[in-house]
Amino acid sequence: LAVENSTDNFGLYFIYIAAPDFFGHKLGPNSYKLSNELKQLDQQLEVFKTDFLLKWPNTSFIFHGDHGMREVNKHFNIIESVTQIAQKYNLRFNKDFIYFVDSTMFRIWFLNDSCLKVLSDDLVNSDLLNCYGQFVTKEFANKFNIPFGDRKYGDLLWVANKGVLLFPDFFNNDFPKKGMHGYTPGDKSEHGMCI
């Protein structure tokens, strides 16, 4: 962080710092290494703030984190589970169904009625899927303001329990993260902050 190439003609100056999110995912929120990284960031912010105030002494600062981070304690390969269920009925990805896997959410679209019936029944009754998360019902959707019944979000939505990471997913297949966010709201670890 450095104060350079700035003009006096601004009212709001945004700075994005990726380090807390990056290291929170990589190291986990309870990691000693993350604590050290955050201490270094605090020192960098102090230098930046001091330099900034020398040039613009009437500046006010807002430090904002848009979400928290939760320790990952279980990895679940939902792609493998869905593929095994689909193979039982000789159903194929891209022909009978498609899906999208986020780190904490799974969405599936059924491309024909027979697939909808057999695959959705087996998924909803899967011990593994019910152990590691829950399907979004109308009541669940209403509680968390999730659009329900609109196919653009999937014919069937599943959300991971807190601390469960879907791995691999469509964003992460290099190494499983040790920290994650994006679980259902309500837990303190999911809250952001503003100073």
N, C-alpha and C positions, 0 to 999 in steps of 0.2 A: 504494500500500500504506500502510495506516495502522492503528495500534493504537487502536481506539475501540469503544465499546459492548460490551466484553468483560466477562465475569464471571470470578470466581476458581474457578468450579465446572466445571473441565474437566481432562481428562488428555491429550487429543490435540486439536490444532487444525490443520485442513487449510486450505491456501491453494493455489488453482490459478492459474497464470500462463500465459496463452495466447500471450504475445508471442514466445517462441522458436519455437514451431511456426508461428505466423502468418507471421513474418518469414522463417523458413527456407523455407517454401513460396513466398512472394512474391518473395524476393530471391535465394534459392539459398544453400546452406551456405558457399560460399567468397566471398560478397559482402562488400565493404568496408562497405556500409551495414548489413548484419547484424551485423558486428563492432561497429559503433558502437551499435546497438540493444542488444546484449548488455552493452556497457560501461555504458550507462544503467541497464539492469536490475540489474547488479551494484551500482551506487550506490544504487538504490532498496532493494534487499535489505539493504544495509549499514545504511541508515537504519531500516528496519523492524526488523531484528535488534537494533539498539541501543535503540530505543524499547521493544521487547518485553522486553528484559533489564532495563530500568529498572523495569518493573512486576512481572516474574516472573524474578528473577535466576537461578533454578535450572533454567531451560529448556534443553533439548537440541534441536538442530535437525537435520532430515534434508532435504537438497535432492536431489530425485529427478527424473530425466528418463527417461520410459519407452521412448524410442526415439531413434535417430539420424536423420540426414538425408543424402541423397545428391543430388549435382548432377544435374539432368536434362540430358541431351545429345541426346535425340531424342524427337519427338512422333510418335505413330502413331494414325491414325484407324481403329481396328478395326471400328467400326460401318460405315464405308464399305466396307471390304474384305469383311465378312460379307454386306452387302447386295448387292454385286456378284456374289458367288458364288451367293447365293440366287436372284437374278433370272435367272441362267443356267438354273435349273431351274423357274422360275415359282413359287418358294416364297415364302410371305408371313409376315412377322412377325405374331404373335398368332393365326395360323391354323395354321401348320405348325411354328413354333418360337417360342420367347421367349428373351431373353438378359438378362444384367445385366452392366454395365461399371463396374468400380471403376477407380481410377487405375492400378493395377498388375496387375489380374486380370480375366479375362473368363470368364463362365460361360454355357453355353447348354443349354437343354432342348429336346428334339425331341418334337413333339406327335403324330407318326405315324411308322410304320416306314419309309415311303418317304423321308421327310425325313431320318430317322436315317441311312439308308444313303448317300444321295448327298451330303448336306450335310456329314456328319461326315468322309467320305472326302476331299472337296475341302478342307475346313478343315485337316485333319491334314497334307495334302500341299501346302498353300499356301506358296509361297516367302516371301511377306511375313510371314506369321505365324511361320514357322520362323526367319526372320531376326531378328525383334524379340522373340522369346520362345520358350517351349516349352510343350508340352502336359503335363499332369500324368499320368504313368504310375503304375502300382501301385508301382514301385520308388521313384519320386520322392516319392509320397505317404507311403510307409513311412519314408523318410529324414527327412521334415520333420513327421511325425505329422499328416498331413492325412487326414481321413476319405475313403475311396475306395469308390466303388460305391454311395453313398447319393445318390439322386436329389435330395434336398433341397439339395444343394450343386451340382447341375448334372449333366447327362449327359456333358458334356465341359468340362474346366477348362483354361484357358491362363493362364500367368503371364509377365509381361513380364521381359525381361532387365534387369539393373541399369542405371539411368540412362535407361530408356525409360519415357515417360509416355503412357498411353492418354488421348487428348484428341480430342474431348470424351468425358466419361464421365458417369455418372448423378449425380455430385456437383459436377463442375466443367465449366462450359461458357462461363464468362465470359472467362477468360484462362488460358492454359496456365501451370502452376506452374513455377518455376525450380528448386525443390527438392522431393524426394519421399521417402517411406519406405514400407515395406510390401513390399519385395522379399524374395526368399528369404533366410533367415537365413545367417549365417556370415561376412558381411563386416563389418569393423570399423565402417564408416559406419552400420551398422544398430543398433549396440549403444547401449543407454541408459547412464545413469550414476547414481551415488548417492554423495553426500558426507555 
